[in-house]
Amino acid sequence: MLAMAHAGFVFLSMTKTGSTAIQRRFDAHAQLVVRKPPTMKHMRARTFEQRIAPTLEAYGFPRESYELVCLVREPVDWAASWWRYRARPGFEGKPRYTGGMAFEEFAEQILAGELNLGSSANFVSDVDGKVIVERIYRYEHLEDAAAWMADRLGVDLSAPSRANASPARELDVSPRTRARLEEHYAADLEVYRSAR
């Protein structure tokens, strides 16, 4: 999470969407940076509203003076990114290791409710399910998000380089499994389709 309320926005770091690259590029310009622990770095919009917005308001930045901004990823691609990420050597021997697991098996764990990776729809919404993030970019438009942020800050920054990237793995997903995942992540898919 990067608070740049002085420039009219706060960037919320959705997992597996290039947020580490954004953070590395812009943290020198932020009023408030949350890197660790991951649960704080990747706080949802509702958590931000409850815990951080009052602090910013106390320092002269009322909630209506800035936008919440984040990136989201197409849900099947997002799940595949987690599958690739958990195949890294540092995960070997751990229960979450996916190095010897096909994506189809990983997807079945998600669909069976054995594995909960989270939800972008939940990330951007309040407790009533209303989307409260005003500016949502698609993961593949990360450079557009970075350019918008640089413009708001009045700085000239190159596009963010990749950071914390998952290892390359061939994704082999059947049309049936893809359709089931899209149904499972229907609310997330709706958020993704409405993003910039």
NUZATI-186355 format. One record per residue (C-alpha): x, y, z. Coordinates in steps of 0.1 Angstrom, whole numbers, plus 5000, padded with zeros to 4 digits. Last residue first. Example, Ala and Ser with C-alpha at 12.3 -4.5 7.8 and 13.67 -1.06 7.14 Angstrom:
<rs>
<r><east>5137</east><north>4989</north><up>5071</up></r>
<r><east>5123</east><north>4955</north><up>5078</up></r>
</rs>
This chain:
<rs>
<r><east>4906</east><north>5001</north><up>4826</up></r>
<r><east>4887</east><north>4977</north><up>4848</up></r>
<r><east>4851</east><north>4967</north><up>4841</up></r>
<r><east>4861</east><north>4933</north><up>4827</up></r>
<r><east>4883</east><north>4926</north><up>4857</up></r>
<r><east>4856</east><north>4935</north><up>4882</up></r>
<r><east>4832</east><north>4912</north><up>4864</up></r>
<r><east>4858</east><north>4884</north><up>4863</up></r>
<r><east>4863</east><north>4888</north><up>4901</up></r>
<r><east>4825</east><north>4884</north><up>4906</up></r>
<r><east>4825</east><north>4853</north><up>4884</up></r>
<r><east>4855</east><north>4837</north><up>4900</up></r>
<r><east>4839</east><north>4802</north><up>4904</up></r>
<r><east>4822</east><north>4806</north><up>4870</up></r>
<r><east>4855</east><north>4816</north><up>4854</up></r>
<r><east>4872</east><north>4786</north><up>4872</up></r>
<r><east>4846</east><north>4763</north><up>4858</up></r>
<r><east>4850</east><north>4776</north><up>4823</up></r>
<r><east>4888</east><north>4773</north><up>4825</up></r>
<r><east>4884</east><north>4737</north><up>4838</up></r>
<r><east>4861</east><north>4728</north><up>4808</up></r>
<r><east>4884</east><north>4746</north><up>4783</up></r>
<r><east>4913</east><north>4725</north><up>4796</up></r>
<r><east>4942</east><north>4743</north><up>4812</up></r>
<r><east>4979</east><north>4738</north><up>4802</up></r>
<r><east>5000</east><north>4766</north><up>4814</up></r>
<r><east>5036</east><north>4762</north><up>4806</up></r>
<r><east>5057</east><north>4774</north><up>4834</up></r>
<r><east>5079</east><north>4805</north><up>4838</up></r>
<r><east>5090</east><north>4813</north><up>4873</up></r>
<r><east>5070</east><north>4839</north><up>4892</up></r>
<r><east>5080</east><north>4875</north><up>4892</up></r>
<r><east>5088</east><north>4893</north><up>4924</up></r>
<r><east>5097</east><north>4924</north><up>4904</up></r>
<r><east>5091</east><north>4934</north><up>4868</up></r>
<r><east>5103</east><north>4968</north><up>4857</up></r>
<r><east>5081</east><north>4998</north><up>4863</up></r>
<r><east>5076</east><north>5022</north><up>4833</up></r>
<r><east>5100</east><north>5051</north><up>4833</up></r>
<r><east>5093</east><north>5080</north><up>4856</up></r>
<r><east>5088</east><north>5117</north><up>4849</up></r>
<r><east>5073</east><north>5133</north><up>4880</up></r>
<r><east>5042</east><north>5155</north><up>4885</up></r>
<r><east>5028</east><north>5132</north><up>4911</up></r>
<r><east>4995</east><north>5129</north><up>4893</up></r>
<r><east>5014</east><north>5123</north><up>4860</up></r>
<r><east>5036</east><north>5096</north><up>4876</up></r>
<r><east>5005</east><north>5079</north><up>4889</up></r>
<r><east>4988</east><north>5080</north><up>4855</up></r>
<r><east>5020</east><north>5067</north><up>4838</up></r>
<r><east>5022</east><north>5038</north><up>4863</up></r>
<r><east>4986</east><north>5028</north><up>4858</up></r>
<r><east>4991</east><north>5029</north><up>4820</up></r>
<r><east>5023</east><north>5008</north><up>4824</up></r>
<r><east>5003</east><north>4983</north><up>4844</up></r>
<r><east>4978</east><north>4979</north><up>4816</up></r>
<r><east>4982</east><north>4941</north><up>4815</up></r>
<r><east>4973</east><north>4939</north><up>4851</up></r>
<r><east>4940</east><north>4956</north><up>4844</up></r>
<r><east>4935</east><north>4990</north><up>4860</up></r>
<r><east>4910</east><north>5000</north><up>4887</up></r>
<r><east>4903</east><north>5036</north><up>4897</up></r>
<r><east>4876</east><north>5044</north><up>4922</up></r>
<r><east>4881</east><north>5015</north><up>4947</up></r>
<r><east>4849</east><north>5013</north><up>4967</up></r>
<r><east>4831</east><north>4985</north><up>4948</up></r>
<r><east>4800</east><north>4977</north><up>4968</up></r>
<r><east>4800</east><north>4942</north><up>4983</up></r>
<r><east>4782</east><north>4951</north><up>5015</up></r>
<r><east>4815</east><north>4948</north><up>5035</up></r>
<r><east>4832</east><north>4972</north><up>5012</up></r>
<r><east>4847</east><north>4962</north><up>4979</up></r>
<r><east>4880</east><north>4962</north><up>4960</up></r>
<r><east>4896</east><north>4932</north><up>4976</up></r>
<r><east>4864</east><north>4912</north><up>4977</up></r>
<r><east>4861</east><north>4915</north><up>4940</up></r>
<r><east>4898</east><north>4907</north><up>4937</up></r>
<r><east>4892</east><north>4875</north><up>4956</up></r>
<r><east>4913</east><north>4854</north><up>4979</up></r>
<r><east>4936</east><north>4824</north><up>4971</up></r>
<r><east>4914</east><north>4799</north><up>4989</up></r>
<r><east>4925</east><north>4763</north><up>4985</up></r>
<r><east>4904</east><north>4733</north><up>4996</up></r>
<r><east>4872</east><north>4749</north><up>4983</up></r>
<r><east>4867</east><north>4721</north><up>4958</up></r>
<r><east>4871</east><north>4746</north><up>4929</up></r>
<r><east>4904</east><north>4759</north><up>4942</up></r>
<r><east>4918</east><north>4724</north><up>4948</up></r>
<r><east>4906</east><north>4714</north><up>4913</up></r>
<r><east>4925</east><north>4744</north><up>4899</up></r>
<r><east>4957</east><north>4732</north><up>4915</up></r>
<r><east>4951</east><north>4697</north><up>4900</up></r>
<r><east>4945</east><north>4712</north><up>4865</up></r>
<r><east>4976</east><north>4734</north><up>4869</up></r>
<r><east>4997</east><north>4703</north><up>4871</up></r>
<r><east>5016</east><north>4697</north><up>4904</up></r>
<r><east>5053</east><north>4688</north><up>4908</up></r>
<r><east>5064</east><north>4723</north><up>4915</up></r>
<r><east>5032</east><north>4733</north><up>4933</up></r>
<r><east>5046</east><north>4737</north><up>4969</up></r>
<r><east>5019</east><north>4748</north><up>4993</up></r>
<r><east>5026</east><north>4720</north><up>5018</up></r>
<r><east>5063</east><north>4730</north><up>5020</up></r>
<r><east>5091</east><north>4707</north><up>5009</up></r>
<r><east>5101</east><north>4730</north><up>4980</up></r>
<r><east>5086</east><north>4765</north><up>4985</up></r>
<r><east>5120</east><north>4783</north><up>4982</up></r>
<r><east>5126</east><north>4766</north><up>4948</up></r>
<r><east>5097</east><north>4784</north><up>4933</up></r>
<r><east>5066</east><north>4764</north><up>4923</up></r>
<r><east>5044</east><north>4784</north><up>4946</up></r>
<r><east>5048</east><north>4814</north><up>4922</up></r>
<r><east>5037</east><north>4794</north><up>4892</up></r>
<r><east>5005</east><north>4782</north><up>4908</up></r>
<r><east>4999</east><north>4817</north><up>4922</up></r>
<r><east>5003</east><north>4831</north><up>4887</up></r>
<r><east>4979</east><north>4804</north><up>4873</up></r>
<r><east>4953</east><north>4817</north><up>4898</up></r>
<r><east>4957</east><north>4852</north><up>4885</up></r>
<r><east>4956</east><north>4841</north><up>4848</up></r>
<r><east>4923</east><north>4823</north><up>4856</up></r>
<r><east>4911</east><north>4854</north><up>4874</up></r>
<r><east>4921</east><north>4881</north><up>4848</up></r>
<r><east>4942</east><north>4904</north><up>4869</up></r>
<r><east>4935</east><north>4934</north><up>4890</up></r>
<r><east>4955</east><north>4966</north><up>4896</up></r>
<r><east>4947</east><north>4992</north><up>4922</up></r>
<r><east>4937</east><north>5028</north><up>4928</up></r>
<r><east>4918</east><north>5045</north><up>4957</up></r>
<r><east>4911</east><north>5081</north><up>4949</up></r>
<r><east>4919</east><north>5112</north><up>4970</up></r>
<r><east>4903</east><north>5143</north><up>4986</up></r>
<r><east>4870</east><north>5126</north><up>4995</up></r>
<r><east>4888</east><north>5105</north><up>5022</up></r>
<r><east>4899</east><north>5136</north><up>5041</up></r>
<r><east>4936</east><north>5144</north><up>5039</up></r>
<r><east>4946</east><north>5168</north><up>5066</up></r>
<r><east>4967</east><north>5147</north><up>5090</up></r>
<r><east>4938</east><north>5133</north><up>5110</up></r>
<r><east>4922</east><north>5124</north><up>5076</up></r>
<r><east>4952</east><north>5103</north><up>5067</up></r>
<r><east>4948</east><north>5085</north><up>5100</up></r>
<r><east>4911</east><north>5079</north><up>5095</up></r>
<r><east>4918</east><north>5065</north><up>5060</up></r>
<r><east>4943</east><north>5040</north><up>5073</up></r>
<r><east>4922</east><north>5017</north><up>5096</up></r>
<r><east>4886</east><north>5013</north><up>5085</up></r>
<r><east>4889</east><north>5026</north><up>5049</up></r>
<r><east>4921</east><north>5007</north><up>5043</up></r>
<r><east>4906</east><north>4975</north><up>5057</up></r>
<r><east>4876</east><north>4980</north><up>5034</up></r>
<r><east>4899</east><north>4985</north><up>5004</up></r>
<r><east>4918</east><north>4952</north><up>5011</up></r>
<r><east>4953</east><north>4952</north><up>5027</up></r>
<r><east>4980</east><north>4937</north><up>5005</up></r>
<r><east>5010</east><north>4953</north><up>5023</up></r>
<r><east>4993</east><north>4947</north><up>5057</up></r>
<r><east>4986</east><north>4910</north><up>5051</up></r>
<r><east>5021</east><north>4907</north><up>5035</up></r>
<r><east>5038</east><north>4919</north><up>5067</up></r>
<r><east>5054</east><north>4940</north><up>5055</up></r>
<r><east>5057</east><north>4967</north><up>5028</up></r>
<r><east>5034</east><north>4995</north><up>5039</up></r>
<r><east>5044</east><north>5029</north><up>5026</up></r>
<r><east>5031</east><north>5063</north><up>5038</up></r>
<r><east>5037</east><north>5097</north><up>5024</up></r>
<r><east>5047</east><north>5082</north><up>4991</up></r>
<r><east>5072</east><north>5097</north><up>4965</up></r>
<r><east>5101</east><north>5074</north><up>4974</up></r>
<r><east>5077</east><north>5045</north><up>4972</up></r>
<r><east>5069</east><north>5050</north><up>4936</up></r>
<r><east>5090</east><north>5027</north><up>4915</up></r>
<r><east>5096</east><north>5000</north><up>4941</up></r>
<r><east>5059</east><north>5000</north><up>4949</up></r>
<r><east>5048</east><north>4997</north><up>4913</up></r>
<r><east>5071</east><north>4967</north><up>4908</up></r>
<r><east>5058</east><north>4952</north><up>4940</up></r>
<r><east>5022</east><north>4957</north><up>4929</up></r>
<r><east>5027</east><north>4938</north><up>4897</up></r>
<r><east>4993</east><north>4921</north><up>4899</up></r>
<r><east>5001</east><north>4889</north><up>4919</up></r>
<r><east>4985</east><north>4902</north><up>4952</up></r>
<r><east>4964</east><north>4934</north><up>4951</up></r>
<r><east>4985</east><north>4964</north><up>4964</up></r>
<r><east>4963</east><north>4994</north><up>4971</up></r>
<r><east>4976</east><north>5027</north><up>4957</up></r>
<r><east>4964</east><north>5058</north><up>4974</up></r>
<r><east>4955</east><north>5089</north><up>4953</up></r>
<r><east>4952</east><north>5127</north><up>4951</up></r>
<r><east>4988</east><north>5138</north><up>4949</up></r>
<r><east>4990</east><north>5147</north><up>4986</up></r>
<r><east>4971</east><north>5115</north><up>4992</up></r>
<r><east>5001</east><north>5095</north><up>4980</up></r>
<r><east>4996</east><north>5065</north><up>5003</up></r>
<r><east>5013</east><north>5034</north><up>4990</up></r>
<r><east>5000</east><north>5000</north><up>5000</up></r>
</rs>
